[in-house]
Amino acid sequence: MRRVLLQEKLRENPFLTDEELAQVFDVSVQTIRLDRMALGIPELRQRTREVAQRTLGSVRALSSAEIVGDLVDIRLGQSAVSVLETGTEMAFCRTGIVRGHFIFAQAESLALALVDAPVALTGLANVKFKRSVRVGEKLLAHAQVLRRKGRSLVVQVVTRSRGEQVFRAKFVVFPLPPQEGTPAPVDGYQTTPGDETARGDRTARGDGTTRVDETARGDGSEGGGQTAGGGQTGE
């Protein structure tokens, strides 16, 4: 009976760890591993990789190497999910706190992946780091298209660890037509490759790189005083 329930649980959420499953069923981790082996269910890392391989074929705007984390679900123009397993190479040596730009990059690449076009860029970003992330935490990012603004998409990304929100952001992302040499106008201004055009407290780039000077607005929607790509509170 437990094994039947285990299969159902993993169908609902294939990203549960053996430790989390052991807590759900009130058994040892070793018991869960034996159950998985008996059912032919691979470990979490392999499950994540298999799901990612099935979904990557849908993405047009980015290559697999350009997506930060494992893309596990996507509906172009609607929503997407990715998982990032944090390691020591992502963290500050003295504190073990994950650098903010890794968390930002996971969210930004997920937002860009939603654009149904060969090339996509980020125009605006409004971000907030909710708490510090330690090495070893698994980050689950959910992206949702909130609305369209012309050819651009307004995308909200919420990142959680162990069910707790650690990061959230809103992005304006837009396609770059192959026949054009410059990005399309975003919310009333034009960017050119290699140039930066400041708008309020954020910066848009036309070269596709991560912005490190974007700050969250203090209007209550995303909070204030946090910096995208520059780190987190507690670093």
Summary of the structure (lengths in Angstrom):
residues: 235
radius of gyration: 19.2
end to end distance: 46.0
largest distance: 61.4
contacts: 748
relative contact order: 0.13
helix: 28%
strand: 31%
